């Protein structure tokens, strides 16, 4: 009787040793231009982030006054190890260009061929010429709002949504005081005084953080959303029972008649659906406040019109409307630190991996943010939106 072995004779023979081929660490040269987009006050790397990058042997060049609006001086960046220059063209000539807003067509003309561009894409504000310029210069471009983390979330979008959610409550509390011709009510659970009533439309990240802030200030909160899953999730995340409802007209009309603050945070695929009609606004209390956070996607309140940070509000039917599209820019320093926290680990990882090519090969979340690869469009959404042809990134990299 022969012994049965789980191995074949060939497997039992000595095998040659296979050694791991270690990735060569790369040195990054990052350029940070000053933001010139209207009312954009953020900067994508803080001096602390620059310090972390330069400590790892990377080089950073920043345009003078790029961090001024977020209260980061040129001296702060210089002491952190960055090269500060007044020459815009020099910054755009770096191999990696880092921006918050997408570059304009004129800025793209300053970029060298084969540059890596990391910025927002803001597909709804773009034109075909922008993508043609990227293709012509064979640029590799990553949109940070499309980057996914290991949990499948969009960290940049979530971080800015958290700021917008909290800010919406802080702005509402400011607009309600008498100095701003508000109704004189104060957020805060004052003994013997009925709490301020807040209605939140949308139970996503903005809605969740708006609800968290309003509850923390002692307000009575009602959340409306057509997704039962999101409504269940917001209750779980806030760790307390909460008035939640689907957007049934009867319940919504009743809540809007009584509320002091309405926060609109409803998103759509191409445009936010209009949930609150003009008639509903007419029936709201005099001096109540509407903060339409969805205004960057068209707004979810029929009476909403885009406003600016200089003139953020207008009155309609006795209701104060606040409809500024870029709310996080109001808190430029906090937003800059938040964006910087997302960028820095990715940049360090790209350096450790020996360049963007290797990082894209192994990091599926980062690959999700890629929309141009050496001048080839790789994002299907962008291709469909502008009627352009695209290639699958997996066929180009592997």
NORPE-V857588 format. One record per backbone hydrogen bond with DSSP energy under -0.5 kcal/mol. NH is the residue of the N-H (numbers start at 1). CO is the residue of the C=O. Records with the same first field share a line. If there is no record, write none. Layout:
NH->CO ; CO
This chain:
12->8
13->9 ; 10
19->17
22->20
26->351
28->26
30->59
31->96
32->61
33->31
40->37
41->39
50->46
51->47
52->48
53->49
54->50
55->51
56->52 ; 53
57->54
58->53
59->28
61->30
62->83
63->32
64->85
66->63
68->65
70->67
71->68
72->67
73->71
77->73
78->74
79->75
80->76
81->78
82->77
83->60
84->82
85->62
88->86
91->87
92->88
93->89
94->91
96->29
97->116
98->31
99->118
108->104
109->105
110->107
111->107 ; 108
112->92
114->137
115->112
116->95
117->115 ; 140
118->97 ; 116
119->117 ; 142
120->100
125->122
126->123
130->127
131->127
132->128
133->129
134->130
135->131
136->132
137->133
138->135
139->134
140->115
141->139 ; 372
142->117
143->369
144->119 ; 142
146->143
147->144
148->365
149->153
152->149
155->153
158->154
159->155
160->156
161->157
162->158
163->159
164->160
165->161
166->162
167->163
168->164
169->165 ; 166
170->166
171->167
172->168
173->169
174->170
175->171
176->172
177->174
180->177
181->178
182->177
183->287
184->176
185->176
190->188
193->190
198->196 ; 220
199->261
200->222
201->263
202->200 ; 224
208->204
209->205
210->206
211->207
212->208
213->209
214->210
215->211
216->212
217->213
218->215
219->214
220->196
221->219
222->198
223->243
224->200
225->245
228->226
231->227
232->228
233->229
234->230
235->231
236->232
237->233
238->234
239->235
240->235
243->221
244->242
245->223
248->246
252->248
253->249
254->250
255->251
256->252
257->253
258->254
259->255
260->197
261->197
262->289
263->199
264->262 ; 291
265->201 ; 263
272->297
275->273 ; 300
276->300
277->275
281->277
282->278
283->279
284->281
285->256 ; 259
287->318
288->285
289->260
290->320
291->262
292->290 ; 322
293->264 ; 291
294->264
295->292
296->293
297->294
298->295
299->294
302->276
304->301
307->323
308->311
312->309
314->321
316->319
319->316
320->288
321->314 ; 319
322->290
323->312 ; 321
325->307 ; 323
327->325
329->326
330->327
331->328
332->329
335->331
336->332
337->333
338->334
339->335
340->336
341->337
342->338 ; 339
343->339
344->340
345->341
346->342
347->343
348->344
349->345
350->346
351->347
352->348
353->349
354->351
355->350
359->355
360->356
361->357
362->358
363->359
364->362
367->363
368->364
369->365 ; 366
370->366 ; 367
371->141
372->141
373->376
375->139
376->373
377->375
378->371
379->371
380->378
383->379
384->380
385->381
386->382
387->383
388->383
391->377
395->392
396->392 ; 393
397->393
398->394
